[in-house]
Amino acid sequence: MNITVYTTSTCPFCNMLISYLKEKGFSFEEKKVDQSKELEQEMAKESGGFLGVPFTVIENGGNKQTVIGFDKNKLDTILGVS
């Protein structure tokens, strides 16, 4: 499973999401879109033009799912945790 989290340096919901993933024991790659135009463009492509953060991409066995914001219920479902 690959988890990519698009964040900004000042986003409190991004920090909550990162803490949640660490607490649940998931490894992930954080990409700070406020520090790179290239990462901002990458996120826009992944999200269909959405530029809000956090934005999470979860790839598992060829299946890709996305989560806008810190939607704990949706994350729990996708990640199979409670």
C-alpha positions in Angstrom: 0.0 0.0 0.0 1.3 3.4 -0.9 0.0 6.5 0.8 0.8 10.0 -0.4 -0.4 13.0 1.6 -0.4 16.5 0.0 -0.1 19.2 2.7 1.0 22.7 3.5 3.2 24.0 6.3 0.4 25.9 8.0 -2.6 23.5 7.7 -3.9 22.2 11.1 -5.9 19.5 9.4 -2.8 18.3 7.6 -1.1 17.9 11.0 -4.1 16.0 12.4 -4.0 13.6 9.4 -0.3 13.0 9.7 -0.7 12.3 13.4 -3.6 9.9 12.7 -1.5 7.9 10.1 1.5 7.7 12.5 -0.8 6.6 15.4 -2.3 3.8 13.2 1.2 2.7 12.1 1.0 3.6 8.4 4.0 4.8 6.4 3.4 7.6 4.0 5.0 10.1 1.8 4.3 13.8 2.6 4.4 16.3 -0.1 4.3 20.0 0.9 2.6 21.8 -2.0 3.3 25.2 -0.5 7.0 24.7 -1.0 7.0 23.5 -4.6 5.1 24.6 -7.7 5.8 21.1 -9.2 4.1 19.4 -6.3 1.2 21.8 -6.5 0.7 20.9 -10.1 1.1 17.2 -9.3 -1.6 17.4 -6.7 -3.9 19.3 -9.1 -3.4 16.5 -11.7 -4.2 13.8 -9.1 -7.2 15.6 -7.7 -8.8 16.7 -11.0 -7.9 20.4 -10.2 -8.8 20.5 -6.5 -6.2 22.5 -4.6 -7.4 22.1 -1.0 -5.3 20.3 1.6 -4.9 17.8 3.0 -5.4 15.6 -0.1 -4.5 11.9 0.2 -3.9 9.3 -2.5 -4.0 5.7 -1.4 -2.9 3.1 -3.9 -3.4 -0.6 -3.1 -3.0 -3.4 -5.6 -3.6 -1.2 -8.6 -6.6 0.4 -7.0 -6.3 4.2 -6.3 -8.6 6.0 -3.9 -8.5 9.7 -2.9 -9.6 11.5 0.2 -10.2 15.2 0.4 -9.6 16.8 3.8 -9.2 14.8 7.0 -12.2 12.5 6.6 -11.4 10.0 9.4 -14.4 7.7 8.6 -13.4 7.4 4.9 -9.8 6.8 5.8 -10.8 4.1 8.3 -12.8 2.4 5.7 -10.1 2.5 3.0 -7.3 1.5 5.3 -9.4 -1.2 7.1 -9.0 0.2 10.6 -11.3 1.2 13.4 
